[in-house]
Amino acid sequence: MSMNQSNNQIIKKNLLIICRGAGDLATGIIHRLHRAGHRVIALETDYPAAIRRQVSFCEAVYDGSAAVEGVTARLVPALADAETDTETYSGINDTPAAHIASEKWDSSAIEAVLEAGEVPLLIDPKGESIALLKPDVVVDAIIAKKNLGTTINMAPLVIGVGPGFTAGQDVHLVIESMRGHNLARIITDGMAQPNTGVPGNIAGFTSERVIHAPAAGYIHDVRKIGDIVQKGDEIARIYPDKESYDNALSEYVPVNATITGIIRGLIREGYYFSEGFKIADIDPRESELTNCFTISDKARNIAGSVLEAVSAFEHGVKIY
């Protein structure tokens, strides 16, 4: 048997895994699973709001592709929107949901991206493609602090990351997402710790390092990810409406750095948000520039536990 034949046989045995979400934490999971040899498909919303954009596959929604640490996610555009009446559909060996999904996505286009060694990314916030693709594993890593529609019957193994899921009810397993002693613990019964609203401690800073919008509007980024800023420096401007944004009028609300450090995350230019929306993240460790462009320790920890759960499932080891 040739090496190519052997590799092809191995590839055919690999699991198909769908990850709901492609922000920075989800990207860590997708990256790990892909590097481990699994076929991974990412699902995202129409307008992702990641701030750690340099390490988020969801940027492919805007740019067509996104590369993080040697792995590329590529957008697979939806076909022309089609409405299908599930009451009158009479397909054989199929489900109405799968039939609807087949009219939205070209499975051959998805397969082509997988065969190219990349991660297909679909704009599918409701997870409608899951019925079409029939994955072995579904991972919900949206990190919405609540369940946005994931159910335990979506796949033979369903994993929820962070609060909002109950192991044994809406998912098989939950992965703890809160920093601390239990970070990335695999939960087989119950829920992850509730969201405290307080960011993890980095060099003595918690809430101060995360910037929330002081007003609603469209953002213009004055600085960029990777820039070193001093406390009080202007890093962005918020324009109240599209006209003032498009014309860079003088009516805007400045966004200033809350601490001295490196801009690790900054929401995409032109994004519209409500007041209080998380729009930036500053790392106080000025020597840690590479952190802006590499997967975080938190994401890697969580990804390791997801891979552990997937590996156990793959080898028939029952852990729930």
C-alpha positions as CSV (number, residue, x, y, z in Angstrom):
1,M,0.0,0.0,0.0
2,S,1.4,3.4,-1.0
3,M,1.7,6.3,1.5
4,N,-1.0,8.2,-0.4
5,Q,-3.4,5.3,-0.2
6,S,-2.7,5.0,3.5
7,N,-3.3,8.7,4.0
8,N,-6.5,8.6,2.0
9,Q,-7.9,5.8,4.1
10,I,-7.0,7.7,7.3
11,I,-8.7,10.8,6.1
12,K,-11.9,8.9,5.3
13,K,-12.0,7.7,8.9
14,N,-11.7,11.1,10.4
15,L,-14.7,12.6,12.1
16,L,-16.8,15.4,10.7
17,I,-17.1,18.1,13.3
18,I,-19.2,21.3,13.2
19,C,-18.3,24.2,15.4
20,R,-21.0,26.8,16.0
21,G,-19.1,30.1,16.4
22,A,-15.7,31.2,15.0
23,G,-14.6,33.9,17.5
24,D,-11.2,33.7,19.2
25,L,-12.1,30.9,21.6
26,A,-13.9,28.9,19.0
27,T,-11.0,29.4,16.6
28,G,-8.7,27.8,19.2
29,I,-11.0,24.8,19.2
30,I,-11.3,24.6,15.4
31,H,-7.5,25.0,15.0
32,R,-6.8,22.2,17.4
33,L,-9.3,19.8,15.9
34,H,-8.1,20.6,12.4
35,R,-4.5,20.1,13.4
36,A,-5.4,16.7,14.9
37,G,-6.7,15.6,11.5
38,H,-10.4,16.0,11.8
39,R,-12.6,17.6,9.2
40,V,-14.0,20.8,10.8
41,I,-16.7,23.1,9.5
42,A,-17.4,26.5,11.2
43,L,-20.7,28.2,11.4
44,E,-21.1,32.0,12.0
45,T,-23.5,34.9,12.0
46,D,-23.9,37.5,9.2
47,Y,-22.0,40.2,11.1
48,P,-19.5,38.7,13.6
49,A,-18.4,41.1,16.3
50,A,-15.0,39.6,17.4
51,I,-12.5,42.0,18.9
52,R,-9.5,39.6,18.8
53,R,-9.9,39.7,15.0
54,Q,-6.3,38.6,14.2
55,V,-7.0,35.2,15.8
56,S,-10.7,34.7,14.8
57,F,-11.7,32.6,11.8
58,C,-15.0,34.6,11.8
59,E,-13.2,37.4,9.9
60,A,-13.6,35.1,6.8
61,V,-17.2,36.3,6.7
62,Y,-15.9,39.8,5.7
63,D,-12.7,38.9,3.9
64,G,-13.5,35.6,2.2
65,S,-10.8,33.8,4.2
66,A,-8.9,34.1,7.5
67,A,-5.6,32.5,8.4
68,V,-4.6,31.8,12.0
69,E,-1.3,30.1,12.9
70,G,-1.0,28.2,9.6
71,V,-4.7,27.1,9.3
72,T,-7.1,28.8,6.9
73,A,-10.8,29.1,7.1
74,R,-12.6,29.9,3.9
75,L,-16.1,31.3,3.4
76,V,-18.5,29.0,1.4
77,P,-21.2,31.4,0.2
78,A,-24.8,30.4,0.5
79,L,-26.7,29.7,-2.7
80,A,-29.6,31.9,-3.7
81,D,-32.0,32.0,-0.7
82,A,-34.8,29.6,-1.2
83,E,-38.0,29.1,0.8
84,T,-39.2,25.5,1.1
85,D,-42.6,24.5,2.6
86,T,-41.8,21.7,5.1
87,E,-45.4,20.7,5.2
88,T,-45.5,19.7,1.6
89,Y,-42.0,18.3,1.2
90,S,-42.1,14.6,0.6
91,G,-38.4,13.7,0.1
92,I,-37.3,10.1,0.7
93,N,-34.5,9.2,3.1
94,D,-34.2,12.8,4.1
95,T,-35.7,15.3,6.4
96,P,-37.4,18.6,5.6
97,A,-34.7,20.5,7.5
98,A,-31.9,18.8,5.4
99,H,-33.8,19.5,2.2
100,I,-34.0,23.2,3.0
101,A,-30.3,23.3,3.9
102,S,-29.4,21.6,0.6
103,E,-31.0,24.5,-1.2
104,K,-28.8,27.0,0.8
105,W,-25.4,25.4,0.6
106,D,-23.6,23.4,-2.1
107,S,-22.2,20.4,-0.3
108,S,-19.6,19.9,-3.1
109,A,-18.2,23.4,-2.5
110,I,-17.9,22.5,1.2
111,E,-16.2,19.3,0.4
112,A,-13.8,21.1,-2.0
113,V,-12.6,23.3,0.8
114,L,-12.1,20.4,3.1
115,E,-10.2,18.5,0.5
116,A,-7.9,21.5,0.1
117,G,-7.0,21.2,3.7
118,E,-8.9,24.2,4.9
119,V,-11.9,24.9,7.2
120,P,-15.1,25.7,5.4
121,L,-17.0,28.6,7.1
122,L,-20.8,29.0,6.5
123,I,-23.0,31.9,7.4
124,D,-25.5,29.9,9.4
125,P,-26.4,31.4,12.8
126,K,-29.3,29.0,13.3
127,G,-27.3,25.9,12.5
128,E,-29.6,24.8,9.6
129,S,-26.7,23.2,7.8
130,I,-26.3,20.6,10.6
131,A,-29.2,18.6,9.3
132,L,-27.7,18.5,5.8
133,L,-24.1,17.7,6.8
134,K,-24.9,15.1,9.5
135,P,-21.7,15.7,11.6
136,D,-20.4,13.2,14.1
137,V,-19.8,16.0,16.6
138,V,-21.3,19.4,17.2
139,V,-19.4,21.9,19.4
140,D,-21.2,25.1,20.5
141,A,-18.5,27.6,21.1
142,I,-20.5,30.8,20.4
143,I,-19.8,31.9,24.0
144,A,-23.2,33.7,24.2
145,K,-23.5,32.8,27.9
146,K,-26.8,31.1,26.9
147,N,-27.9,28.4,24.6
148,L,-28.9,29.8,21.2
149,G,-30.5,26.7,19.9
150,T,-28.1,23.8,20.3
151,T,-29.8,20.5,21.1
152,I,-28.5,17.1,22.2
153,N,-29.9,15.3,19.2
154,M,-27.9,17.4,16.7
155,A,-25.1,14.8,16.6
156,P,-23.9,11.6,18.4
157,L,-21.7,13.9,20.5
158,V,-22.7,17.5,21.3
159,I,-20.4,19.7,23.4
160,G,-21.3,23.1,24.9
161,V,-18.5,25.6,25.9
162,G,-19.2,27.8,28.8
163,P,-22.4,28.7,30.7
164,G,-25.8,28.2,29.3
165,F,-25.7,24.5,28.7
166,T,-26.6,21.5,30.9
167,A,-24.7,18.3,30.4
168,G,-27.1,15.4,29.9
169,Q,-30.0,17.7,28.8
170,D,-29.2,20.0,25.9
171,V,-25.7,18.7,25.3
172,H,-23.7,15.6,26.3
173,L,-20.8,17.5,27.8
174,V,-19.9,21.0,28.9
175,I,-16.5,22.6,29.0
176,E,-15.7,25.1,31.7
177,S,-14.7,28.4,30.2
178,M,-14.0,30.5,33.3
179,R,-10.4,31.2,34.2
180,G,-9.1,29.6,37.3
181,H,-8.6,26.1,38.7
182,N,-11.5,24.5,36.8
183,L,-10.8,26.1,33.4
184,A,-11.4,23.6,30.6
185,R,-12.7,20.9,33.0
186,I,-15.0,18.5,31.2
187,I,-18.4,18.5,32.9
188,T,-20.5,15.4,32.6
189,D,-23.4,16.4,34.8
190,G,-24.6,20.0,35.3
191,M,-23.5,23.3,34.1
192,A,-20.4,25.5,33.8
193,Q,-19.9,28.3,36.3
194,P,-22.3,31.3,35.6
195,N,-20.8,34.3,33.9
196,T,-19.6,36.9,36.5
197,G,-19.1,39.7,34.0
198,V,-15.6,40.3,35.3
199,P,-12.8,39.5,32.8
200,G,-9.9,37.3,33.8
201,N,-7.0,38.8,35.6
202,I,-4.0,39.7,33.5
203,A,-1.0,41.4,35.2
204,G,-3.4,42.7,37.9
205,F,-6.0,44.1,35.6
206,T,-9.5,42.8,35.1
207,S,-12.4,45.0,34.1
208,E,-10.0,47.9,33.3
209,R,-8.5,46.1,30.3
210,V,-11.8,45.6,28.5
211,I,-13.4,48.6,26.8
212,H,-17.1,48.9,26.3
213,A,-18.7,51.4,24.0
214,P,-19.6,54.7,25.7
215,A,-22.2,55.3,23.1
216,A,-24.1,53.6,20.3
217,G,-22.9,54.1,16.7
218,Y,-20.4,53.3,14.0
219,I,-16.8,52.8,14.9
220,H,-13.8,54.4,13.3
221,D,-10.5,52.8,14.4
222,V,-7.9,55.4,15.1
223,R,-5.3,52.8,16.3
224,K,-4.9,49.2,15.3
225,I,-4.4,45.8,16.9
226,G,-0.8,45.5,18.1
227,D,-0.3,49.3,18.8
228,I,1.2,50.3,22.1
229,V,-1.0,52.9,23.8
230,Q,-0.8,55.0,26.9
231,K,-3.8,55.4,29.3
232,G,-6.0,58.1,27.9
233,D,-4.9,57.8,24.3
234,E,-7.6,58.0,21.7
235,I,-8.0,54.6,20.0
236,A,-11.3,55.0,18.2
237,R,-14.2,57.3,17.5
238,I,-17.9,56.5,17.5
239,Y,-20.1,58.3,15.1
240,P,-23.9,58.4,15.9
241,D,-25.1,57.6,12.4
242,K,-24.0,56.4,9.0
243,E,-23.8,59.9,7.4
244,S,-21.5,61.3,10.1
245,Y,-19.3,58.1,9.9
246,D,-19.1,58.2,6.1
247,N,-18.2,61.9,6.1
248,A,-16.0,61.8,9.2
249,L,-17.9,64.7,10.7
250,S,-16.9,66.4,13.9
251,E,-19.8,64.9,15.9
252,Y,-18.3,61.8,17.5
253,V,-17.6,60.2,20.9
254,P,-13.9,59.4,21.5
255,V,-12.9,56.0,22.8
256,N,-9.8,56.3,25.0
257,A,-7.4,53.6,26.3
258,T,-8.3,52.7,29.9
259,I,-4.9,51.4,30.7
260,T,-1.4,51.5,29.2
261,G,-0.5,48.5,27.1
262,I,-1.0,46.8,23.7
263,I,-4.3,46.8,21.9
264,R,-5.0,43.1,21.7
265,G,-8.5,43.4,20.4
266,L,-10.4,46.1,18.5
267,I,-13.8,45.6,16.8
268,R,-13.9,45.9,13.0
269,E,-13.9,49.3,11.3
270,G,-17.4,50.5,10.5
271,Y,-19.2,48.1,12.9
272,Y,-22.4,49.4,14.4
273,F,-23.2,48.5,18.0
274,S,-25.2,49.6,21.0
275,E,-24.0,51.5,24.0
276,G,-22.1,49.1,26.4
277,F,-21.0,46.7,23.6
278,K,-17.5,45.2,24.1
279,I,-15.3,46.9,21.5
280,A,-11.7,46.6,22.6
281,D,-9.2,44.8,24.8
282,I,-5.8,46.0,26.0
283,D,-3.1,43.7,27.3
284,P,-1.0,45.5,30.0
285,R,2.0,43.4,29.2
286,E,3.8,45.6,26.6
287,S,6.4,43.0,25.9
288,E,3.8,40.5,24.8
289,L,3.1,41.7,21.3
290,T,2.9,38.2,19.8
291,N,-0.2,37.6,22.0
292,C,-2.2,39.8,19.6
293,F,-1.6,37.4,16.8
294,T,-1.6,34.0,18.4
295,I,-4.2,31.8,20.0
296,S,-4.6,32.5,23.8
297,D,-3.7,30.1,26.6
298,K,-7.4,30.0,27.5
299,A,-8.4,29.0,24.1
300,R,-5.7,26.3,23.9
301,N,-6.8,24.9,27.3
302,I,-10.4,24.7,26.2
303,A,-9.4,23.3,22.8
304,G,-7.5,20.5,24.5
305,S,-10.5,19.4,26.5
306,V,-12.7,19.4,23.5
307,L,-10.1,17.3,21.6
308,E,-10.0,14.9,24.7
309,A,-13.7,14.5,24.6
310,V,-13.7,14.0,20.8
311,S,-10.9,11.4,21.1
312,A,-12.7,9.5,23.8
313,F,-15.9,9.4,21.7
314,E,-13.9,8.4,18.6
315,H,-12.4,5.4,20.5
316,G,-15.6,4.3,22.2
317,V,-14.5,5.5,25.6
318,K,-17.7,6.5,27.5
319,I,-17.1,9.6,29.6
320,Y,-20.7,10.7,30.1
